[in-house]
Amino acid sequence: MSLSEMTGVKYGDIPDAAKDYVDIEREILDMKTIWEPYTKMLDSLETQQAFSIQYTWPLANTNPMILTIASHGSNNVLTFAAAAGIYGIHPGMTLFSEDGGAADWMIVDAVDTSGLTVTAYNYAGTDKIGTAGNYAAGSKFMVMGTSQGEGGRAGRIKYTYTTAYNYLQSFSKQMNRSDLVGLLQDRFSDEKFQKTKLMTQFLKEIELAYLLGKRATITSYSGTGRPADGKHWMTGGIFTFTPDAQIYPYGTNEFDMVKWRSYLSKVVKNGEGPKVIYTGLEGYNEVWKVYRTEGVQLTPQELSFEIDSPGYKGHKCSLEIHPGLNDSDYERYFFGYDKEYVKQKIAMDISVRKIPMDEYDQDRYKVKTIRGLKPMSTDVLHILKVTT
């Protein structure tokens, strides 16, 4: 079915909410040459069926591979600043560090998640965390797998999580069409343009909600010249779920290669899937200036790069301009995340229906979808913003 026909079978999965609608989402996502710039997220997110306006899920934290201690107070006890610092650590796990002045391998004996301590012994079996002596605050220990004794129990992966929630949001737009438009050549081309413009704006609004959306409910209200509306549910986007500690603000005069590389390392570090960073044209220009300052001359095509870093398990990270950000105050923001960890819930695909206009010689068409974002972990979400 073509977008211009706006006719077809009824959408049947949720008949009460989608009566007389025609599903056109797959057609939109397949038309790469027209809609691809405005469906960057929609075309890459794994989709799950939604059955409720509010949905919840376990927000899993990725287990750290590098432990940073807060203090080393006794011979074989390490203390940490927060529980997140020891997620997944368990007895039998092997640690390695050189921050004490020598190469030390040690085995974990006990983990106290309430006291935020890890008890470990060196491989000589003495009552020391390592052979190098005490470790200063901020010392780092690498997780080196599990040391399983003869007849012992194999290691396990343990995820500690909290419950997250979000809302589905109802997105819709409509357009009126005169029944004479097909007989007027100048108006006919106008109609095609308006349909394209309507769909472009519709798709941009969904993608911006997925990036910038603020999770909220709005109670019913009555505006000037309009009847009272019912309750509104707004889906939270990447901005809603990104922890404050993972939002990195810089002025344009202090944004340099060191800060850019630091941001890239944070985006690439957590998660097992491919990474993507969306920004606006001005953000793209800020990165371009950083490379030019370092004496690296790049064409616009060369800056659309992929980072393939063996140091981070071969993760790939692409920097892409999102046209939706060009029209907002967020064109110098960078939204980075792991694609495998960000999903969406859908109760109704992008669909259209014809609304009867009995008293007028025109038709009204409405395009609609009901969906929301579902990030599986906050560890993989990172935002950089460059302010002028």
One Martini backbone bead per residue (centre of mass of N, CA, C, O) as a GRO file, in nm:
protein
  388
    1MET     BB    1   0.096   0.035   0.022
    2SER     BB    2   0.052   0.363  -0.019
    3LEU     BB    3   0.059   0.674   0.121
    4SER     BB    4  -0.146   0.819  -0.082
    5GLU     BB    5  -0.400   0.630  -0.041
    6MET     BB    6  -0.507   0.561   0.251
    7THR     BB    7  -0.573   0.244   0.233
    8GLY     BB    8  -0.736  -0.057   0.379
    9VAL     BB    9  -0.688  -0.245   0.626
   10LYS     BB   10  -0.730  -0.324   0.940
   11TYR     BB   11  -0.622  -0.275   1.250
   12GLY     BB   12  -0.613  -0.569   1.487
   13ASP     BB   13  -0.465  -0.576   1.776
   14ILE     BB   14  -0.620  -0.286   1.876
   15PRO     BB   15  -0.933  -0.206   1.806
   16ASP     BB   16  -1.010   0.020   2.010
   17ALA     BB   17  -0.748   0.212   1.930
   18ALA     BB   18  -0.733   0.111   1.589
   19LYS     BB   19  -0.968   0.182   1.429
   20ASP     BB   20  -0.926   0.199   1.080
   21TYR     BB   21  -0.634   0.141   1.067
   22VAL     BB   22  -0.318   0.163   0.882
   23ASP     BB   23  -0.030  -0.003   0.838
   24ILE     BB   24   0.299   0.190   0.760
   25GLU     BB   25   0.578   0.137   0.891
   26ARG     BB   26   0.735  -0.052   0.701
   27GLU     BB   27   0.722   0.139   0.459
   28ILE     BB   28   0.881   0.371   0.582
   29LEU     BB   29   1.145   0.208   0.658
   30ASP     BB   30   1.195   0.117   0.348
   31MET     BB   31   1.215   0.435   0.263
   32LYS     BB   32   1.521   0.552   0.261
   33THR     BB   33   1.538   0.810   0.073
   34ILE     BB   34   1.321   0.972   0.255
   35TRP     BB   35   1.315   0.871   0.587
   36GLU     BB   36   1.591   0.797   0.722
   37PRO     BB   37   1.675   1.066   0.875
   38TYR     BB   38   1.385   1.021   1.062
   39THR     BB   39   1.468   0.687   1.149
   40LYS     BB   40   1.722   0.612   1.319
   41MET     BB   41   1.586   0.477   1.571
   42LEU     BB   42   1.337   0.315   1.468
   43ASP     BB   43   1.527   0.121   1.277
   44SER     BB   44   1.710   0.002   1.548
   45LEU     BB   45   1.493  -0.084   1.739
   46GLU     BB   46   1.374  -0.296   1.949
   47THR     BB   47   1.058  -0.461   1.958
   48GLN     BB   48   0.777  -0.439   2.187
   49GLN     BB   49   0.494  -0.530   2.324
   50ALA     BB   50   0.215  -0.341   2.437
   51PHE     BB   51  -0.044  -0.331   2.728
   52SER     BB   52   0.048  -0.057   2.874
   53ILE     BB   53   0.096   0.272   2.958
   54GLN     BB   54   0.255   0.133   3.190
   55TYR     BB   55   0.600   0.026   3.224
   56THR     BB   56   0.817  -0.237   3.340
   57TRP     BB   57   1.172  -0.297   3.443
   58PRO     BB   58   1.482  -0.425   3.467
   59LEU     BB   59   1.770  -0.234   3.561
   60ALA     BB   60   2.060  -0.319   3.440
   61ASN     BB   61   2.386  -0.364   3.544
   62THR     BB   62   2.700  -0.353   3.459
   63ASN     BB   63   2.974  -0.525   3.513
   64PRO     BB   64   3.269  -0.462   3.639
   65MET     BB   65   3.624  -0.470   3.531
   66ILE     BB   66   3.690  -0.215   3.718
   67LEU     BB   67   3.818  -0.143   4.036
   68THR     BB   68   3.754   0.128   4.272
   69ILE     BB   69   3.888   0.244   4.553
   70ALA     BB   70   3.859   0.418   4.867
   71SER     BB   71   4.009   0.193   5.054
   72HIS     BB   72   4.293   0.053   5.268
   73GLY     BB   73   4.268  -0.047   5.600
   74SER     BB   74   4.359  -0.346   5.568
   75ASN     BB   75   4.522  -0.614   5.464
   76ASN     BB   76   4.232  -0.770   5.318
   77VAL     BB   77   4.061  -0.488   5.284
   78LEU     BB   78   3.824  -0.342   5.068
   79THR     BB   79   3.690  -0.017   4.996
   80PHE     BB   80   3.381   0.130   4.887
   81ALA     BB   81   3.160   0.389   4.782
   82ALA     BB   82   2.975   0.179   4.615
   83ALA     BB   83   2.784  -0.080   4.500
   84ALA     BB   84   2.854  -0.047   4.194
   85GLY     BB   85   3.167  -0.126   4.239
   86ILE     BB   86   3.060  -0.458   4.311
   87TYR     BB   87   2.920  -0.574   4.086
   88GLY     BB   88   2.953  -0.929   4.056
   89ILE     BB   89   3.119  -0.989   4.296
   90HIS     BB   90   3.295  -1.298   4.398
   91PRO     BB   91   3.393  -1.571   4.515
   92GLY     BB   92   3.695  -1.661   4.323
   93MET     BB   93   3.785  -1.407   4.216
   94THR     BB   94   4.015  -1.240   4.006
   95LEU     BB   95   4.279  -1.007   4.077
   96PHE     BB   96   4.448  -0.707   3.938
   97SER     BB   97   4.755  -0.514   4.027
   98GLU     BB   98   4.997  -0.209   4.014
   99ASP     BB   99   4.934   0.030   4.234
  100GLY     BB  100   5.147  -0.085   4.469
  101GLY     BB  101   5.433  -0.139   4.279
  102ALA     BB  102   5.321  -0.427   4.189
  103ALA     BB  103   5.245  -0.734   4.083
  104ASP     BB  104   4.903  -0.842   4.156
  105TRP     BB  105   4.748  -1.139   4.271
  106MET     BB  106   4.401  -1.218   4.359
  107ILE     BB  107   4.152  -1.356   4.588
  108VAL     BB  108   3.827  -1.382   4.656
  109ASP     BB  109   3.645  -1.439   4.969
  110ALA     BB  110   3.458  -1.169   5.024
  111VAL     BB  111   3.125  -0.999   5.022
  112ASP     BB  112   3.004  -0.666   5.131
  113THR     BB  113   2.731  -0.479   5.035
  114SER     BB  114   2.679  -0.305   5.294
  115GLY     BB  115   2.996  -0.234   5.362
  116LEU     BB  116   3.171  -0.217   5.098
  117THR     BB  117   3.341  -0.498   5.087
  118VAL     BB  118   3.660  -0.673   5.011
  119THR     BB  119   3.795  -0.994   5.046
  120ALA     BB  120   4.150  -1.068   5.003
  121TYR     BB  121   4.415  -1.282   4.857
  122ASN     BB  122   4.702  -1.391   4.800
  123TYR     BB  123   4.880  -1.657   4.641
  124ALA     BB  124   5.037  -1.723   4.921
  125GLY     BB  125   4.812  -1.705   5.167
  126THR     BB  126   4.832  -1.445   5.301
  127ASP     BB  127   4.745  -1.158   5.513
  128LYS     BB  128   4.710  -1.022   5.213
  129ILE     BB  129   4.619  -0.853   4.930
  130GLY     BB  130   4.934  -0.822   4.872
  131THR     BB  131   5.283  -0.784   4.804
  132ALA     BB  132   5.292  -0.448   4.785
  133GLY     BB  133   5.080  -0.357   4.988
  134ASN     BB  134   4.935  -0.073   5.010
  135TYR     BB  135   4.647   0.109   4.896
  136ALA     BB  136   4.528   0.371   4.745
  137ALA     BB  137   4.310   0.584   4.674
  138GLY     BB  138   4.201   0.481   4.343
  139SER     BB  139   4.271   0.213   4.302
  140LYS     BB  140   4.312  -0.053   4.060
  141PHE     BB  141   4.108  -0.348   3.966
  142MET     BB  142   4.121  -0.631   3.779
  143VAL     BB  143   3.919  -0.856   3.619
  144MET     BB  144   4.040  -1.219   3.583
  145GLY     BB  145   3.824  -1.399   3.676
  146THR     BB  146   3.825  -1.746   3.783
  147SER     BB  147   3.916  -1.934   4.075
  148GLN     BB  148   3.903  -2.285   4.070
  149GLY     BB  149   3.885  -2.527   4.274
  150GLU     BB  150   3.898  -2.835   4.366
  151GLY     BB  151   3.562  -2.909   4.365
  152GLY     BB  152   3.443  -2.650   4.299
  153ARG     BB  153   3.269  -2.366   4.222
  154ALA     BB  154   3.147  -2.196   3.985
  155GLY     BB  155   3.108  -1.917   3.849
  156ARG     BB  156   2.911  -1.607   3.851
  157ILE     BB  157   2.646  -1.408   3.743
  158LYS     BB  158   2.558  -1.086   3.890
  159TYR     BB  159   2.264  -0.889   3.904
  160THR     BB  160   2.193  -0.558   3.991
  161TYR     BB  161   1.863  -0.410   4.042
  162THR     BB  162   1.617  -0.195   3.926
  163THR     BB  163   1.309  -0.042   3.879
  164ALA     BB  164   1.164   0.062   3.584
  165TYR     BB  165   0.984   0.332   3.407
  166ASN     BB  166   0.720   0.404   3.162
  167TYR     BB  167   0.556   0.566   2.887
  168LEU     BB  168   0.319   0.593   2.670
  169GLN     BB  169   0.277   0.765   2.353
  170SER     BB  170   0.060   0.975   2.170
  171PHE     BB  171   0.095   1.007   1.824
  172SER     BB  172  -0.029   1.288   1.612
  173LYS     BB  173  -0.168   1.365   1.280
  174GLN     BB  174  -0.329   1.597   1.040
  175MET     BB  175  -0.515   1.608   0.714
  176ASN     BB  176  -0.657   1.791   0.456
  177ARG     BB  177  -0.874   1.695   0.163
  178SER     BB  178  -0.972   1.770  -0.135
  179ASP     BB  179  -1.182   1.634  -0.394
  180LEU     BB  180  -1.026   1.833  -0.626
  181VAL     BB  181  -0.713   1.797  -0.626
  182GLY     BB  182  -0.679   1.591  -0.874
  183LEU     BB  183  -0.768   1.839  -1.091
  184LEU     BB  184  -0.513   2.006  -0.974
  185GLN     BB  185  -0.195   2.037  -1.051
  186ASP     BB  186  -0.082   2.238  -0.839
  187ARG     BB  187  -0.224   2.092  -0.593
  188PHE     BB  188  -0.114   1.805  -0.622
  189SER     BB  189   0.185   1.870  -0.557
  190ASP     BB  190   0.116   1.998  -0.286
  191GLU     BB  191   0.009   1.746  -0.147
  192LYS     BB  192   0.268   1.579  -0.154
  193PHE     BB  193   0.430   1.778   0.010
  194GLN     BB  194   0.250   1.778   0.267
  195LYS     BB  195   0.279   1.480   0.332
  196THR     BB  196   0.584   1.484   0.368
  197LYS     BB  197   0.589   1.702   0.586
  198LEU     BB  198   0.413   1.558   0.793
  199MET     BB  199   0.588   1.299   0.823
  200THR     BB  200   0.849   1.434   0.904
  201GLN     BB  201   0.743   1.570   1.163
  202PHE     BB  202   0.641   1.314   1.299
  203LEU     BB  203   0.916   1.162   1.314
  204LYS     BB  204   1.076   1.381   1.467
  205GLU     BB  205   0.903   1.378   1.726
  206ILE     BB  206   0.967   1.090   1.811
  207GLU     BB  207   1.277   1.113   1.821
  208LEU     BB  208   1.287   1.348   2.026
  209ALA     BB  209   1.145   1.193   2.252
  210TYR     BB  210   1.373   0.970   2.269
  211LEU     BB  211   1.589   1.190   2.353
  212LEU     BB  212   1.422   1.444   2.527
  213GLY     BB  213   1.219   1.317   2.694
  214LYS     BB  214   0.972   1.370   2.956
  215ARG     BB  215   0.858   1.206   3.210
  216ALA     BB  216   0.492   1.227   3.216
  217THR     BB  217   0.194   1.370   3.357
  218ILE     BB  218  -0.119   1.513   3.234
  219THR     BB  219  -0.377   1.663   3.316
  220SER     BB  220  -0.661   1.779   3.257
  221TYR     BB  221  -0.771   2.035   3.021
  222SER     BB  222  -0.874   2.381   2.924
  223GLY     BB  223  -0.868   2.554   2.645
  224THR     BB  224  -0.889   2.788   2.421
  225GLY     BB  225  -1.139   2.686   2.210
  226ARG     BB  226  -1.157   2.405   2.376
  227PRO     BB  227  -1.190   2.114   2.492
  228ALA     BB  228  -1.144   1.890   2.716
  229ASP     BB  229  -0.885   1.701   2.810
  230GLY     BB  230  -0.722   1.438   2.875
  231LYS     BB  231  -0.488   1.246   2.969
  232HIS     BB  232  -0.131   1.260   2.970
  233TRP     BB  233   0.146   1.076   2.821
  234MET     BB  234   0.505   1.088   2.867
  235THR     BB  235   0.789   0.992   2.729
  236GLY     BB  236   1.098   0.884   2.808
  237GLY     BB  237   1.419   0.957   2.733
  238ILE     BB  238   1.749   0.966   2.743
  239PHE     BB  239   1.747   1.205   2.940
  240THR     BB  240   1.587   1.068   3.174
  241PHE     BB  241   1.803   0.805   3.208
  242THR     BB  242   2.045   0.986   3.251
  243PRO     BB  243   2.276   1.037   3.457
  244ASP     BB  244   2.430   1.309   3.583
  245ALA     BB  245   2.725   1.175   3.573
  246GLN     BB  246   2.657   1.130   3.234
  247ILE     BB  247   2.683   1.449   3.209
  248TYR     BB  248   2.887   1.662   2.986
  249PRO     BB  249   2.989   1.989   3.038
  250TYR     BB  250   3.090   2.234   2.785
  251GLY     BB  251   3.263   2.474   2.659
  252THR     BB  252   3.376   2.573   2.353
  253ASN     BB  253   3.670   2.656   2.481
  254GLU     BB  254   3.708   2.352   2.639
  255PHE     BB  255   3.669   2.184   2.391
  256ASP     BB  256   3.859   1.890   2.329
  257MET     BB  257   4.032   1.606   2.266
  258VAL     BB  258   4.031   1.497   2.554
  259LYS     BB  259   3.719   1.515   2.595
  260TRP     BB  260   3.636   1.352   2.348
  261ARG     BB  261   3.788   1.087   2.418
  262SER     BB  262   3.651   1.048   2.690
  263TYR     BB  263   3.366   1.014   2.580
  264LEU     BB  264   3.417   0.774   2.392
  265SER     BB  265   3.509   0.576   2.616
  266LYS     BB  266   3.235   0.575   2.768
  267VAL     BB  267   3.054   0.473   2.539
  268VAL     BB  268   3.226   0.203   2.475
  269LYS     BB  269   3.268   0.043   2.744
  270ASN     BB  270   2.965  -0.035   2.769
  271GLY     BB  271   2.864  -0.306   2.643
  272GLU     BB  272   2.816  -0.531   2.341
  273GLY     BB  273   2.735  -0.329   2.130
  274PRO     BB  274   2.671  -0.099   1.918
  275LYS     BB  275   2.751   0.240   1.875
  276VAL     BB  276   2.590   0.569   1.917
  277ILE     BB  277   2.605   0.919   1.796
  278TYR     BB  278   2.401   1.200   1.840
  279THR     BB  279   2.380   1.504   1.641
  280GLY     BB  280   2.422   1.809   1.532
  281LEU     BB  281   2.568   2.024   1.321
  282GLU     BB  282   2.716   2.186   1.547
  283GLY     BB  283   2.845   1.941   1.682
  284TYR     BB  284   3.002   1.851   1.435
  285ASN     BB  285   3.170   2.114   1.420
  286GLU     BB  286   3.313   2.084   1.693
  287VAL     BB  287   3.470   1.830   1.613
  288TRP     BB  288   3.609   1.945   1.368
  289LYS     BB  289   3.772   2.161   1.530
  290VAL     BB  290   3.935   1.967   1.702
  291TYR     BB  291   4.091   1.835   1.466
  292ARG     BB  292   4.206   2.097   1.347
  293THR     BB  293   4.370   2.180   1.602
  294GLU     BB  294   4.542   1.900   1.570
  295GLY     BB  295   4.601   1.888   1.242
  296VAL     BB  296   4.336   1.752   1.126
  297GLN     BB  297   4.221   1.689   0.803
  298LEU     BB  298   3.873   1.702   0.721
  299THR     BB  299   3.609   1.579   0.581
  300PRO     BB  300   3.279   1.526   0.616
  301GLN     BB  301   3.303   1.220   0.545
  302GLU     BB  302   3.539   1.149   0.753
  303LEU     BB  303   3.364   1.225   1.016
  304SER     BB  304   3.195   0.968   0.939
  305PHE     BB  305   3.277   0.752   1.172
  306GLU     BB  306   3.453   0.463   1.299
  307ILE     BB  307   3.512   0.290   1.601
  308ASP     BB  308   3.783   0.044   1.638
  309SER     BB  309   3.847  -0.095   1.961
  310PRO     BB  310   4.029  -0.342   2.104
  311GLY     BB  311   4.032  -0.221   2.400
  312TYR     BB  312   3.690  -0.255   2.358
  313LYS     BB  313   3.610  -0.533   2.220
  314GLY     BB  314   3.547  -0.409   1.924
  315HIS     BB  315   3.389  -0.165   1.931
  316LYS     BB  316   3.142   0.031   1.771
  317CYS     BB  317   3.136   0.387   1.665
  318SER     BB  318   2.895   0.626   1.559
  319LEU     BB  319   2.869   0.940   1.393
  320GLU     BB  320   2.555   1.130   1.382
  321ILE     BB  321   2.332   1.318   1.214
  322HIS     BB  322   2.037   1.475   1.345
  323PRO     BB  323   1.783   1.661   1.215
  324GLY     BB  324   1.616   1.718   1.476
  325LEU     BB  325   1.854   1.886   1.622
  326ASN     BB  326   1.871   2.138   1.426
  327ASP     BB  327   1.575   2.262   1.548
  328SER     BB  328   1.725   2.304   1.826
  329ASP     BB  329   1.889   2.348   2.149
  330TYR     BB  330   2.055   2.048   2.077
  331GLU     BB  331   2.293   2.073   1.847
  332ARG     BB  332   2.540   2.034   2.088
  333TYR     BB  333   2.454   1.750   2.136
  334PHE     BB  334   2.538   1.415   2.275
  335PHE     BB  335   2.399   1.085   2.202
  336GLY     BB  336   2.504   0.800   2.377
  337TYR     BB  337   2.473   0.440   2.286
  338ASP     BB  338   2.354   0.113   2.312
  339LYS     BB  339   2.161  -0.063   2.094
  340GLU     BB  340   2.102  -0.329   2.271
  341TYR     BB  341   1.980  -0.145   2.532
  342VAL     BB  342   1.767  -0.007   2.332
  343LYS     BB  343   1.417   0.011   2.341
  344GLN     BB  344   1.067  -0.057   2.238
  345LYS     BB  345   0.725   0.023   2.293
  346ILE     BB  346   0.424  -0.115   2.124
  347ALA     BB  347   0.069  -0.066   2.049
  348MET     BB  348   0.111   0.120   1.774
  349ASP     BB  349   0.171   0.164   1.477
  350ILE     BB  350   0.222   0.333   1.207
  351SER     BB  351  -0.085   0.498   1.116
  352VAL     BB  352  -0.387   0.524   0.912
  353ARG     BB  353  -0.687   0.738   0.870
  354LYS     BB  354  -1.016   0.804   0.775
  355ILE     BB  355  -1.210   1.097   0.826
  356PRO     BB  356  -1.515   1.187   0.822
  357MET     BB  357  -1.683   1.457   0.607
  358ASP     BB  358  -2.005   1.510   0.557
  359GLU     BB  359  -2.025   1.848   0.506
  360TYR     BB  360  -1.766   1.814   0.321
  361ASP     BB  361  -1.532   1.850   0.036
  362GLN     BB  362  -1.353   1.649   0.231
  363ASP     BB  363  -1.061   1.503   0.373
  364ARG     BB  364  -0.940   1.322   0.664
  365TYR     BB  365  -0.611   1.260   0.791
  366LYS     BB  366  -0.459   1.018   1.021
  367VAL     BB  367  -0.162   0.994   1.213
  368LYS     BB  368  -0.045   0.711   1.421
  369THR     BB  369   0.106   0.640   1.754
  370ILE     BB  370   0.204   0.393   2.019
  371ARG     BB  371   0.485   0.475   2.234
  372GLY     BB  372   0.810   0.372   2.391
  373LEU     BB  373   1.084   0.376   2.590
  374LYS     BB  374   1.362   0.111   2.668
  375PRO     BB  375   1.607   0.112   2.883
  376MET     BB  376   1.816  -0.145   3.024
  377SER     BB  377   2.052   0.074   3.083
  378THR     BB  378   2.246   0.342   3.224
  379ASP     BB  379   2.550   0.276   3.154
  380VAL     BB  380   2.501   0.338   2.820
  381LEU     BB  381   2.451   0.645   2.895
  382HIS     BB  382   2.565   0.947   2.710
  383ILE     BB  383   2.616   1.306   2.762
  384LEU     BB  384   2.712   1.578   2.553
  385LYS     BB  385   2.776   1.937   2.607
  386VAL     BB  386   2.797   2.239   2.408
  387THR     BB  387   2.854   2.566   2.503
  388THR     BB  388   2.845   2.924   2.421
   0.00000   0.00000   0.00000
